[in-house]
Amino acid sequence: MLRVGLKRILGLGQELPLPQARQAPSLSRLYHERVVDHYNHPRNVGSFDKNDPTVGTGLVGAPACGDVMKLQIKVDEDSGKIVDACFKTFGCGSAIASSSVATEWVKGKQMEEVVSIKNTEIAKHLSLPPVKLHCSMLAEDAIKAAVKDYHAKRAKAGASSGADIPPAENVADA
C-alpha cells in the first residue's frame, strides 16, 4: 500500500503523454489503409514444396533496401490456371502488402494473364508513395520469376520424359 502511494506521489509507473509535436505519427497516417490492412492481415503467407512440378517459385530482392520476396504459384496442369499462391517476404510494410496483393490477384487466372500485371497497378491499388515503388516492382518481378520457373520445370520434365519437341537447331541439322 505504501509502495503504491509513493509511486503515485512520485509519478512512477505512469506514462505521461508526450507533447503532440514529439509523438510519432501513427502507421495509418504514413500508409494508405490498404497497405495497413495487408500488413496487419497478410493474405496467403506460407510456402509450397519447391520440388512439386506444379509449383513455380520466384525469388527476388532489392539490394538497395534489403527487401527479399519469395512468391510461389500452384498451377493446374490441365487448365493452365493458377489455383493457389503464397508468399514469404522479408521487408517493409509496403513490400509485404505488395506481396499479399500479388498473391490475391494471380489466383484463378491464366498464366498469360498474370505476366501482364504491372507494378504500377499494384502501386496504384495500394497508393504507394514514389519512394516505395520498388516494392511493387519486386512483386511484379516475383510473379514473372514464378511463371518462368514453372515453365522451366515443365520443359525439364518434358525433356526427361522424352516427350519434348526437339530444339529448332537440332531440327535444322536433321
Buried (B, 14 or more C-beta within 10 A) or exposed (E): EEEEEEEEEEEEEEEEEEEEEEEEEEEEEEBBEBBBBBBEEBBBBEEBEEEEEBBBBBBBBBEEBEBBBBBBBBBEEEEEBBEBBBBBBEBBBBBBBBBBBBBEBBBEBEBEBBBEBEBEBBBEBBEBEEEBBBBBBBBBBBBBBBBBBBEEBBEEEEEEEEEEEEEEEEEEEE
